[in-house]
Amino acid sequence: MLENTLSLRHSTDALLTRSVGLSPASLNREARTVTATLVSRENAVQRRDASGRTYRETLSTEADSFSLHSGDRLPLLDSHRRGSIADILGYVTDIRSENGAVVGTVHVTDDRTLTLIEVGALSGISIGFKPDPNAWRISGDTRTAGRYTIHEASLVASPADPGATLRHDNPTPDDPIQTRAAINQEIRTLCRAANVPATFADGLIDRGLDVQSARASLFDEITRRGSQNLPAVQLGLSGDDPNVLRTRASIGLSYRLGLAGDCPAESREFAAMGLHQTLRMMLSARNEPGVWTAPVADLIERAITTGDLPGLLQDSTHRLLLPAYQAAQSPVRQLFRQSSATDFRDQHRVRISEAPALEKVEEHAEITLGGFQESDESYKLATYARIVSVTFQALQNDDLGSFGRTATAMGQAAAQTENGLLIALLTANAGAGPALSDGHNLFHANHGNAASAGGAIADATLTAAFLAMRQQKGLDGTTPLNLAPRYMLVPAALEITAQKELSEVRAAAVADVNVFSGRLTLLTDARLDAISATRWYLAGDPVAVPCLEYAYLSGREGPQVDTRAGWSVLGTETRVVLSFGAGAIDYRGLYTNAGA
C-alpha cells in the first residue's frame, strides 16, 4: 500500500462541461486563495484489503509526520487526474499542522472552478500521498500512516475524509464587497463566469440579494441547466487504484496457476501476462519511477520492498488454497458443530439440565422447589503452521508453477490436519472416545450409547441402535429426549455393506420392506479402518443435539495465509497458520457398535 488517495477515487463526469483556455486577461489575473483542511482530525477512511477484510485507515496530522514530494507547493488537480495540463486547477502552499489537522492555502487559477467554489457547489478536497511502509501503526482494525509524502491535492466532489474541505470565511463588516455597488459587480462576475445570461444577473440584483444569496440562486440555476445534459453517474473503484489492481492481478495469477473455472473478464489480461509485466503495472500504478525499463532483479526487489509482490503471492495463495482445503475435508465434519474461540484457554461448554416437571399442588399445599443440574466439558485450541518459500531464482525466471502446486497442497494439508484431529477425537481410547467430566469415555455402557456386544450392520443391530438413541434421557436423568439418528459413519471396509442395508427395496410383501431406507445419511472415512475396520457409528443432527464440536480462533476461520520478504531464503516466504481445536461436549446424540 505505497500510495493511497484519500478520496473515493470514483470516476464521475463533471457537473458542468468545462473548456479550458488561456487568455491575456487570465494570464494577468491573480489566483484567488482559500484556506483548506487537507487532512482532518477525524480522518479515518474505511478500506478493504485484497482478502476482503475491512479496516480503518488514518493519517497522522503531527507536523513531523508529512512532507511534500518536491518544493514547497503542491499541484492542485481535478479529481486526481494527471493526464493533461488541463487538469491543473491551481496550486497549494503553506501546508502545515494546525489544531490537529493538516491545512494549506489553496490558490485557484481556473475560472469555472472558482465559480463552483464561490457558489458553494464545490468544497471537497483530497490528497494523493505515499506512506512510509515502515511507519504504519496498527491498533485493532485501524492502520495509521505515521509518515507519508504528499504528492498532490485535488478538488473532488465527495472526499473520503468528510473533514477535508475548503474553508469559506465570512467577510468582515468593513469589507468593500459589502457596498451595494461591489455586491452588484460581484454578482455579475459570478454570472459571467457561469455563462448564464445577463438578464439572470439583473434579476438577482433587482431582488436586492447579497452575494451569499446570489450564489445559492446561481447554483440552483447551474444545476437546472446542467441536469438536462448530465450523464448518469456511476460510483465504483478506480481501475488505477493500486489495491484494486493488485486484486485483479492476484485473481488472474490464480487462474494462470491452475484455479478452476472461468477467469473474470477484468482479470483475464493478468492471467495471460507474465509475472514481471504484472509487477511493472502494479509499481507504475504507485508512480514508481523507471519501472518499465528497470532490470528484472531490480524490479523484483522493488516489488518486495513495496509489498506488491508479497501481497500478490499471498492473495493468489489464498485463492488456490481455499478450494483445495474445502475439497479435502472429511465427511466426519458433519457430525460436529462449528464454533469459535476468542483465545487458547480451555473452552468450557456448560449444559443446563431440563426444567423439573411441574407438580400438582393440592389446596393449601406448599409448592415444592425444583432444581437444575449441569455438566461442563472443555477442550483447547492449538496452532498448526508451515512456511514455504519462493526463491529469488524462481521469481527471476517467472517460474511459479511449483508455487501454485504448493499452494494447493498446503490447502489439502490444512484440511488433512483437521480431519486427523476429528477422527482421533472420535476414536480415542480404542474407539471408546475421549473421557468426559463424569469419568466415563464418550461411548460407555453407563451412557447407554454403546452396544453391549459387537455386531455387523443388520436389521437387528440397527433396531437396537435406534432404540437406544430414542430412549436417551436428559441431564436430569428422567426426561426422555426421543432422539432420531441422522447419520451413519462407517470405515471404508463397511461402505458397501452399509449401502446395501440402507438402500431402498421394492418389496412385494410388507415383511420385505427396508424400514431403514432413506432414514440415514451414509458417511465414510478410510482413516477409521486404521483403528477398526468393523466399528460403526450413528449420530443425530449436531444442530439439535450437539455432542462433538470444533472451533477456530475468532476471526481466523480456516487456514490463514501471510507472505513476507524472505529472511532465511532469498525471495518470499508464505506462512499458513491454522488455529483449531475439537472436543466432545455430550454423549446423548451418539451411538457406536464395535461390529463383528
C-alpha positions as CSV (number, residue, x, y, z in Angstrom):
1,M,0.0,0.0,0.0
2,L,2.6,2.5,-1.0
3,E,0.2,5.1,-2.5
4,N,-3.3,5.8,-1.5
5,T,-5.6,8.6,-2.4
6,L,-7.7,10.0,0.5
7,S,-10.9,10.2,-1.6
8,L,-13.5,7.9,-3.1
9,R,-11.4,7.9,-6.3
10,H,-14.6,7.3,-8.3
11,S,-14.8,8.0,-11.9
12,T,-17.5,10.6,-12.3
13,D,-18.4,13.0,-15.1
14,A,-18.1,16.7,-14.2
15,L,-21.3,18.5,-13.2
16,L,-20.7,21.0,-16.0
17,T,-18.8,20.8,-19.3
18,R,-15.5,22.7,-18.8
19,S,-13.5,24.2,-21.6
20,V,-10.0,25.3,-20.6
21,G,-8.2,28.1,-22.4
22,L,-5.7,30.9,-21.6
23,S,-6.3,34.5,-22.5
24,P,-4.3,37.6,-21.8
25,A,-6.8,38.5,-19.1
26,S,-6.4,35.2,-17.4
27,L,-2.7,35.4,-17.6
28,N,-2.7,38.7,-15.8
29,R,-5.3,37.8,-13.2
30,E,-4.1,36.8,-9.7
31,A,-5.1,33.4,-8.3
32,R,-7.9,33.6,-5.7
33,T,-7.0,31.9,-2.4
34,V,-8.9,30.0,0.2
35,T,-7.7,28.0,3.2
36,A,-8.4,24.3,3.1
37,T,-8.3,21.4,5.5
38,L,-6.3,18.7,3.7
39,V,-6.4,16.0,6.5
40,S,-8.9,16.4,9.3
41,R,-8.6,15.4,12.9
42,E,-11.2,12.6,12.5
43,N,-9.9,11.3,9.2
44,A,-10.5,7.5,9.4
45,V,-11.3,6.1,6.0
46,Q,-13.0,2.7,5.6
47,R,-11.0,0.5,3.3
48,R,-10.9,-3.2,2.2
49,D,-7.8,-5.2,1.6
50,A,-7.3,-7.7,-1.1
51,S,-8.6,-10.6,1.0
52,G,-11.9,-8.7,1.6
53,R,-11.3,-7.7,5.2
54,T,-12.3,-4.1,6.1
55,Y,-10.0,-1.8,8.1
56,R,-9.9,1.9,9.0
57,E,-7.0,4.0,7.5
58,T,-5.9,7.2,9.1
59,L,-3.1,9.7,8.6
60,S,-1.1,11.3,11.4
61,T,-1.5,15.1,11.5
62,E,1.6,15.8,13.5
63,A,4.0,18.4,12.0
64,D,6.8,15.9,11.5
65,S,4.6,13.2,10.0
66,F,4.3,14.6,6.5
67,S,6.5,16.1,3.8
68,L,6.0,17.4,0.3
69,H,7.1,15.5,-2.8
70,S,9.0,18.5,-4.2
71,G,9.5,22.1,-3.3
72,D,7.2,24.0,-1.1
73,R,3.9,23.7,-3.0
74,L,1.5,21.1,-4.4
75,P,-0.2,21.0,-7.7
76,L,-4.0,21.4,-7.4
77,L,-5.6,18.9,-9.7
78,D,-9.1,18.0,-10.9
79,S,-10.2,14.8,-9.2
80,H,-6.7,13.3,-9.1
81,R,-6.3,13.4,-12.9
82,R,-2.7,13.7,-14.1
83,G,-3.0,13.1,-17.8
84,S,-3.0,16.7,-19.1
85,I,-2.2,20.3,-18.0
86,A,-5.9,20.9,-18.5
87,D,-6.3,19.0,-15.2
88,I,-4.3,21.6,-13.3
89,L,-6.7,24.0,-11.4
90,G,-4.0,25.8,-9.3
91,Y,-1.6,25.1,-6.5
92,V,-1.4,24.7,-2.7
93,T,1.2,26.4,-0.5
94,D,1.9,26.8,3.2
95,I,1.0,23.2,4.1
96,R,1.2,23.0,7.9
97,S,-0.1,21.2,11.0
98,E,-2.8,23.3,12.7
99,N,-5.2,22.4,15.5
100,G,-4.9,18.7,14.9
101,A,-5.3,18.9,11.2
102,V,-3.2,19.4,8.1
103,V,-4.2,22.6,6.3
104,G,-2.9,24.7,3.4
105,T,-3.6,27.7,1.3
106,V,-5.3,26.8,-2.0
107,H,-4.7,29.1,-5.0
108,V,-7.4,28.6,-7.6
109,T,-6.5,29.8,-11.2
110,D,-9.4,28.2,-13.1
111,D,-12.4,30.5,-13.6
112,R,-15.1,27.8,-13.8
113,T,-13.7,26.0,-10.7
114,L,-13.6,29.3,-8.8
115,T,-17.3,29.9,-9.7
116,L,-18.3,26.5,-8.4
117,I,-16.4,27.2,-5.2
118,E,-17.9,30.7,-4.8
119,V,-21.5,29.5,-5.3
120,G,-20.9,26.7,-2.8
121,A,-21.2,23.8,-5.3
122,L,-17.6,22.6,-4.7
123,S,-15.9,22.3,-1.3
124,G,-14.3,18.9,-1.1
125,I,-10.5,18.4,-1.3
126,S,-8.4,15.3,-1.3
127,I,-4.7,14.5,-1.2
128,G,-2.6,11.9,-3.1
129,F,0.1,10.5,-0.7
130,K,2.7,7.8,-0.4
131,P,3.2,6.3,3.1
132,D,6.4,5.2,4.5
133,P,5.9,1.3,4.6
134,N,8.0,1.1,7.8
135,A,5.9,3.7,9.7
136,W,2.5,2.1,9.9
137,R,0.9,2.0,13.3
138,I,-1.7,-0.7,13.8
139,S,-4.3,-0.7,16.6
140,G,-7.1,-3.1,16.3
141,D,-8.8,-2.5,13.0
142,T,-7.1,0.9,12.5
143,R,-3.9,1.5,10.5
144,T,-2.3,4.9,10.9
145,A,0.4,6.2,8.5
146,G,3.0,7.7,10.8
147,R,5.0,9.2,8.0
148,Y,3.9,10.0,4.4
149,T,4.8,12.2,1.5
150,I,2.1,14.3,-0.1
151,H,2.3,14.3,-3.9
152,E,-0.7,16.4,-4.9
153,A,-4.0,17.9,-3.8
154,S,-7.3,17.6,-5.8
155,L,-10.6,19.2,-5.7
156,V,-13.2,16.4,-5.6
157,A,-17.0,16.2,-5.5
158,S,-17.1,13.8,-2.5
159,P,-13.9,13.3,-0.4
160,A,-13.4,10.1,1.6
161,D,-12.4,12.3,4.5
162,P,-15.5,14.4,5.3
163,G,-13.5,16.9,7.2
164,A,-11.2,17.7,4.2
165,T,-13.0,20.8,2.9
166,L,-12.4,24.3,1.7
167,R,-13.0,27.0,4.4
168,H,-15.3,29.8,3.5
169,D,-14.5,32.7,5.8
170,N,-17.3,35.3,6.4
171,P,-16.3,38.8,5.2
172,T,-15.8,41.5,7.8
173,P,-18.4,44.3,8.0
174,D,-16.0,46.9,6.6
175,D,-15.1,44.7,3.6
176,P,-15.7,46.8,0.4
177,I,-17.7,43.9,-1.1
178,Q,-20.5,44.8,1.4
179,T,-21.2,48.0,-0.5
180,R,-24.2,47.7,-2.9
181,A,-22.1,48.6,-6.0
182,A,-19.5,46.0,-5.0
183,I,-22.2,43.4,-4.4
184,N,-23.7,44.0,-7.8
185,Q,-20.3,43.8,-9.5
186,E,-19.5,40.6,-7.7
187,I,-22.9,39.1,-8.8
188,R,-22.3,40.0,-12.4
189,T,-18.8,38.5,-12.3
190,L,-20.2,35.2,-10.9
191,C,-22.9,35.1,-13.6
192,R,-20.5,35.8,-16.4
193,A,-18.1,33.0,-15.2
194,A,-21.0,30.6,-15.0
195,N,-22.1,31.5,-18.6
196,V,-25.7,32.5,-17.6
197,P,-27.5,35.4,-19.4
198,A,-27.0,38.9,-18.1
199,T,-30.8,39.1,-17.6
200,F,-30.4,36.5,-14.8
201,A,-27.8,38.7,-13.1
202,D,-30.1,41.7,-13.5
203,G,-32.9,39.7,-11.8
204,L,-30.7,38.8,-8.8
205,I,-29.7,42.5,-8.4
206,D,-33.2,43.7,-8.8
207,R,-34.2,41.4,-5.9
208,G,-31.6,43.1,-3.7
209,L,-29.8,39.8,-2.9
210,D,-26.5,39.8,-1.2
211,V,-23.6,37.8,-2.6
212,Q,-24.3,34.7,-0.5
213,S,-27.9,34.5,-1.5
214,A,-27.0,35.2,-5.1
215,R,-24.6,32.3,-5.0
216,A,-27.3,30.0,-3.8
217,S,-29.7,31.1,-6.6
218,L,-26.9,30.8,-9.2
219,F,-26.1,27.3,-8.0
220,D,-29.8,26.3,-8.5
221,E,-29.7,27.8,-12.0
222,I,-26.5,25.9,-12.9
223,T,-28.0,22.7,-11.6
224,R,-31.2,23.2,-13.6
225,R,-29.3,23.9,-16.8
226,G,-26.8,21.1,-16.3
227,S,-29.3,18.4,-15.4
228,Q,-30.6,18.2,-18.9
229,N,-27.2,17.0,-20.2
230,L,-25.9,15.4,-17.1
231,P,-24.8,11.8,-17.7
232,A,-25.6,9.1,-15.3
233,V,-23.1,8.9,-12.5
234,Q,-21.7,5.5,-11.6
235,L,-19.7,5.1,-8.4
236,G,-17.1,2.4,-8.4
237,L,-13.5,1.6,-7.5
238,S,-10.9,3.3,-9.8
239,G,-9.2,0.9,-12.1
240,D,-5.8,2.5,-11.4
241,D,-6.0,2.2,-7.6
242,P,-3.0,0.1,-6.6
243,N,-5.1,-2.1,-4.3
244,V,-7.8,-2.7,-6.9
245,L,-5.1,-3.5,-9.5
246,R,-3.5,-6.0,-7.1
247,T,-6.8,-7.8,-6.5
248,R,-7.3,-8.1,-10.3
249,A,-3.7,-9.3,-10.8
250,S,-3.9,-11.9,-8.0
251,I,-7.2,-13.3,-9.4
252,G,-5.5,-13.5,-12.9
253,L,-2.4,-15.2,-11.4
254,S,-4.5,-17.7,-9.6
255,Y,-6.2,-18.8,-12.8
256,R,-2.8,-18.9,-14.5
257,L,-1.6,-21.2,-11.8
258,G,-4.5,-23.6,-12.0
259,L,-7.6,-22.3,-10.3
260,A,-10.6,-24.0,-11.8
261,G,-13.4,-22.1,-13.6
262,D,-13.6,-19.1,-15.8
263,C,-11.4,-16.1,-15.1
264,P,-13.4,-12.8,-14.6
265,A,-13.2,-10.5,-17.6
266,E,-11.4,-7.7,-15.6
267,S,-8.5,-10.2,-14.7
268,R,-8.0,-12.0,-18.0
269,E,-5.2,-9.8,-19.1
270,F,-3.2,-10.7,-16.0
271,A,-4.0,-14.4,-16.4
272,A,-2.2,-14.3,-19.8
273,M,0.5,-11.9,-18.6
274,G,3.9,-12.9,-17.1
275,L,4.8,-12.1,-13.5
276,H,7.4,-9.4,-14.5
277,Q,4.9,-7.5,-16.7
278,T,2.3,-7.7,-13.8
279,L,4.8,-6.2,-11.4
280,R,5.7,-3.4,-13.7
281,M,2.0,-2.5,-14.0
282,M,1.5,-2.6,-10.2
283,L,4.5,-0.4,-9.5
284,S,3.5,2.0,-12.2
285,A,0.2,2.5,-10.5
286,R,2.1,3.6,-7.5
287,N,4.1,6.2,-9.6
288,E,7.3,4.3,-9.0
289,P,9.9,5.8,-11.4
290,G,11.6,3.8,-14.2
291,V,9.6,0.7,-13.7
292,W,9.2,0.0,-17.5
293,T,13.0,-0.1,-18.1
294,A,14.2,-1.5,-14.8
295,P,16.1,-4.8,-14.8
296,V,14.1,-7.8,-13.6
297,A,16.3,-8.2,-10.5
298,D,15.7,-4.6,-9.5
299,L,12.0,-4.9,-10.4
300,I,11.6,-7.9,-8.0
301,E,13.5,-6.2,-5.2
302,R,11.4,-3.0,-5.5
303,A,8.1,-5.1,-5.7
304,I,9.2,-6.9,-2.5
305,T,10.0,-3.6,-0.8
306,T,6.7,-2.0,-1.6
307,G,4.8,-5.1,-0.6
308,D,3.3,-5.6,-4.0
309,L,5.0,-9.0,-4.7
310,P,4.3,-10.5,-1.2
311,G,0.7,-9.2,-1.4
312,L,0.2,-10.6,-4.9
313,L,1.5,-14.1,-3.8
314,Q,-0.4,-14.0,-0.6
315,D,-3.7,-13.3,-2.3
316,S,-3.1,-15.9,-5.0
317,T,-2.1,-18.5,-2.4
318,H,-5.3,-17.9,-0.5
319,R,-7.4,-18.3,-3.7
320,L,-5.7,-21.5,-4.7
321,L,-5.6,-22.9,-1.1
322,L,-9.2,-22.4,-0.2
323,P,-10.9,-24.7,-2.8
324,A,-8.3,-27.4,-2.2
325,Y,-8.9,-27.1,1.6
326,Q,-12.6,-27.4,1.2
327,A,-12.5,-30.3,-1.2
328,A,-10.2,-32.3,1.1
329,Q,-12.5,-32.0,4.2
330,S,-13.6,-35.3,5.7
331,P,-17.3,-36.3,5.8
332,V,-16.9,-36.8,9.5
333,R,-17.1,-33.0,10.0
334,Q,-20.9,-33.4,9.5
335,L,-21.1,-34.9,13.0
336,F,-19.6,-31.8,14.5
337,R,-20.9,-28.4,15.4
338,Q,-18.7,-25.5,14.4
339,S,-17.9,-22.8,17.0
340,S,-15.3,-20.1,17.6
341,A,-13.0,-19.2,20.4
342,T,-11.5,-15.9,21.5
343,D,-8.3,-17.3,22.9
344,F,-6.3,-20.5,23.5
345,R,-7.6,-21.2,27.1
346,D,-10.0,-24.0,28.0
347,Q,-13.2,-23.7,26.1
348,H,-15.9,-24.6,28.5
349,R,-19.3,-25.8,27.3
350,V,-21.7,-25.9,30.2
351,R,-25.1,-27.6,29.6
352,I,-28.1,-27.0,31.9
353,S,-30.5,-29.8,32.5
354,E,-34.1,-29.8,31.5
355,A,-36.5,-27.9,33.8
356,P,-38.1,-30.0,36.5
357,A,-41.6,-31.3,35.8
358,L,-44.5,-29.3,37.2
359,E,-46.2,-31.0,40.1
360,K,-49.9,-30.8,41.1
361,V,-50.4,-28.5,44.1
362,E,-53.3,-29.5,46.4
363,E,-55.4,-26.9,48.2
364,H,-53.4,-25.2,50.9
365,A,-50.3,-27.3,50.0
366,E,-46.9,-25.8,49.6
367,I,-45.2,-25.5,46.1
368,T,-42.0,-27.6,46.2
369,L,-38.7,-26.3,45.0
370,G,-37.2,-27.8,41.9
371,G,-33.6,-27.6,40.7
372,F,-31.4,-27.8,37.7
373,Q,-28.3,-29.9,37.0
374,E,-25.4,-29.0,34.8
375,S,-22.5,-30.6,33.0
376,D,-19.2,-28.9,32.0
377,E,-17.0,-30.2,29.2
378,S,-14.0,-28.4,27.8
379,Y,-11.3,-28.5,25.1
380,K,-8.5,-26.2,23.9
381,L,-7.4,-24.8,20.6
382,A,-3.8,-25.3,19.3
383,T,-1.8,-23.7,16.5
384,Y,-0.6,-25.6,13.4
385,A,1.6,-23.9,10.8
386,R,4.1,-24.3,8.0
387,I,6.2,-22.0,5.8
388,V,7.0,-22.4,2.1
389,S,9.3,-20.2,0.1
390,V,9.5,-18.9,-3.5
391,T,13.2,-18.4,-4.3
392,F,14.6,-15.4,-6.0
393,Q,15.7,-17.6,-8.9
394,A,12.1,-18.8,-9.5
395,L,10.9,-15.2,-9.4
396,Q,13.7,-14.1,-11.8
397,N,12.7,-16.9,-14.2
398,D,9.0,-16.3,-13.8
399,D,8.6,-19.9,-12.8
400,L,5.7,-20.1,-10.4
401,G,4.2,-23.4,-11.4
402,S,5.6,-25.2,-8.4
403,F,4.3,-22.3,-6.2
404,G,0.8,-22.9,-7.5
405,R,1.1,-26.7,-6.8
406,T,2.4,-26.0,-3.3
407,A,-0.4,-23.6,-2.5
408,T,-2.9,-26.3,-3.5
409,A,-1.0,-28.9,-1.5
410,M,-1.0,-26.6,1.6
411,G,-4.8,-26.2,1.4
412,Q,-5.1,-30.0,1.3
413,A,-2.6,-30.3,4.2
414,A,-4.6,-27.9,6.4
415,A,-7.8,-30.0,5.8
416,Q,-6.0,-33.2,6.5
417,T,-4.7,-31.8,9.8
418,E,-8.3,-31.0,10.8
419,N,-9.5,-34.4,9.6
420,G,-6.9,-36.3,11.6
421,L,-7.8,-34.4,14.8
422,L,-11.5,-35.0,14.4
423,I,-11.0,-38.7,13.7
424,A,-8.5,-39.0,16.6
425,L,-11.0,-37.5,18.9
426,L,-13.9,-39.7,17.9
427,T,-11.8,-42.9,18.0
428,A,-9.7,-42.2,21.1
429,N,-9.2,-45.0,23.7
430,A,-9.5,-47.8,21.1
431,G,-12.8,-46.4,19.8
432,A,-14.4,-45.6,23.1
433,G,-13.9,-41.9,22.6
434,P,-12.3,-39.3,25.0
435,A,-13.1,-39.2,28.7
436,L,-15.8,-36.8,29.8
437,S,-16.2,-34.9,33.0
438,D,-18.2,-37.8,34.6
439,G,-15.1,-40.0,34.4
440,H,-16.5,-42.3,31.6
441,N,-15.5,-42.4,28.0
442,L,-17.7,-40.8,25.4
443,F,-19.1,-44.2,24.4
444,H,-19.9,-46.2,27.5
445,A,-22.5,-48.6,28.9
446,N,-23.4,-46.1,31.6
447,H,-24.1,-43.6,28.8
448,G,-26.4,-46.0,27.1
449,N,-24.8,-45.3,23.7
450,A,-22.5,-48.3,23.2
451,A,-23.7,-51.8,22.1
452,S,-23.1,-54.4,24.8
453,A,-21.8,-56.8,22.1
454,G,-20.3,-56.1,18.7
455,G,-22.5,-56.9,15.7
456,A,-22.5,-56.4,12.0
457,I,-24.7,-53.8,10.3
458,A,-28.1,-55.6,10.1
459,D,-31.8,-55.0,10.9
460,A,-31.3,-56.3,14.4
461,T,-28.3,-54.2,15.3
462,L,-29.7,-51.1,13.7
463,T,-33.0,-51.6,15.5
464,A,-31.1,-51.8,18.8
465,A,-29.2,-48.6,17.9
466,F,-32.3,-46.6,17.1
467,L,-34.0,-47.8,20.3
468,A,-31.0,-46.8,22.4
469,M,-31.0,-43.3,21.0
470,R,-34.7,-42.9,21.3
471,Q,-34.6,-43.9,25.0
472,Q,-31.8,-41.4,26.0
473,K,-32.7,-39.3,29.0
474,G,-31.8,-35.7,29.6
475,L,-29.3,-34.4,32.0
476,D,-31.9,-34.7,34.8
477,G,-31.9,-38.5,34.2
478,T,-35.7,-38.7,33.7
479,T,-36.8,-36.5,30.7
480,P,-36.9,-38.6,27.5
481,L,-35.1,-36.9,24.6
482,N,-36.7,-39.1,21.9
483,L,-33.6,-38.6,19.6
484,A,-33.6,-39.7,16.0
485,P,-30.4,-40.8,14.3
486,R,-29.5,-38.9,11.1
487,Y,-26.0,-40.1,10.1
488,M,-24.3,-43.4,9.9
489,L,-20.4,-43.3,9.9
490,V,-18.5,-46.4,8.8
491,P,-14.9,-47.3,7.8
492,A,-14.2,-47.9,4.1
493,A,-14.4,-51.6,4.7
494,L,-18.1,-51.4,5.6
495,E,-19.2,-48.8,3.0
496,I,-20.8,-51.3,0.5
497,T,-22.4,-53.4,3.4
498,A,-23.9,-50.2,4.9
499,Q,-25.1,-49.0,1.5
500,K,-26.9,-52.3,0.9
501,E,-28.5,-52.1,4.3
502,L,-29.8,-48.5,3.7
503,S,-30.8,-49.0,0.1
504,E,-34.4,-48.9,-1.0
505,V,-36.0,-52.3,-1.7
506,R,-39.1,-52.5,-3.9
507,A,-40.7,-55.2,-1.7
508,A,-43.7,-57.4,-2.8
509,A,-44.6,-58.1,0.8
510,V,-44.7,-55.9,3.9
511,A,-42.2,-58.1,5.7
512,D,-39.6,-57.4,3.0
513,V,-39.8,-53.6,3.2
514,N,-36.5,-52.0,4.2
515,V,-37.6,-49.6,7.0
516,F,-34.1,-48.0,7.2
517,S,-34.1,-46.8,3.6
518,G,-33.9,-43.0,3.5
519,R,-33.6,-42.8,7.3
520,L,-29.8,-42.2,7.5
521,T,-27.1,-40.4,5.5
522,L,-24.1,-42.6,5.0
523,L,-20.6,-41.1,5.7
524,T,-17.3,-42.9,5.1
525,D,-13.7,-42.1,6.0
526,A,-10.9,-44.5,5.4
527,R,-9.0,-43.2,8.4
528,L,-11.3,-45.2,10.6
529,D,-10.0,-48.5,9.1
530,A,-6.7,-48.0,10.8
531,I,-8.4,-48.0,14.2
532,S,-11.1,-50.6,13.4
533,A,-12.4,-51.9,10.2
534,T,-15.7,-53.1,11.8
535,R,-16.8,-50.3,14.2
536,W,-19.7,-48.2,13.0
537,Y,-21.5,-45.1,14.5
538,L,-24.9,-43.4,14.5
539,A,-25.3,-39.7,15.2
540,G,-28.1,-37.2,15.5
541,D,-28.3,-33.8,14.0
542,P,-25.4,-31.8,15.5
543,V,-27.6,-28.6,15.4
544,A,-30.3,-30.1,17.5
545,V,-28.1,-32.4,19.6
546,P,-24.6,-31.1,19.7
547,C,-22.2,-33.8,21.0
548,L,-19.0,-33.0,19.1
549,E,-17.6,-29.6,18.4
550,Y,-14.7,-28.0,16.6
551,A,-13.7,-24.4,16.8
552,Y,-11.4,-21.8,15.1
553,L,-9.9,-18.8,16.6
554,S,-12.4,-16.0,16.3
555,G,-12.0,-14.0,13.1
556,R,-9.4,-16.6,11.7
557,E,-11.7,-19.4,10.5
558,G,-9.8,-21.9,8.3
559,P,-6.1,-21.6,7.3
560,Q,-4.7,-18.1,7.3
561,V,-2.1,-17.0,4.7
562,D,0.6,-14.4,5.2
563,T,3.5,-13.6,2.9
564,R,6.7,-11.6,3.5
565,A,10.1,-10.9,2.0
566,G,12.3,-14.0,2.7
567,W,14.6,-13.9,5.6
568,S,16.1,-17.3,5.7
569,V,15.8,-17.6,1.9
570,L,16.3,-15.0,-0.8
571,G,12.8,-14.5,-2.2
572,T,9.5,-14.6,-0.4
573,E,8.1,-16.8,2.4
574,T,4.5,-17.8,2.7
575,R,3.1,-19.0,6.0
576,V,0.0,-21.0,6.5
577,V,-1.4,-20.9,10.1
578,L,-4.3,-22.9,11.4
579,S,-5.7,-22.2,14.9
580,F,-8.1,-25.2,15.6
581,G,-9.4,-27.4,18.3
582,A,-12.1,-30.0,18.9
583,G,-13.8,-31.7,21.8
584,A,-16.7,-33.9,23.0
585,I,-19.3,-31.9,24.8
586,D,-22.1,-34.5,25.3
587,Y,-22.8,-38.2,24.5
588,R,-26.6,-38.4,24.1
589,G,-26.7,-37.9,20.4
590,L,-24.1,-40.6,19.5
591,Y,-24.1,-44.4,19.4
592,T,-21.4,-46.9,18.4
593,N,-21.2,-50.6,17.8
594,A,-17.8,-52.4,17.7
595,G,-19.0,-54.6,14.8
596,A,-18.1,-58.1,14.0
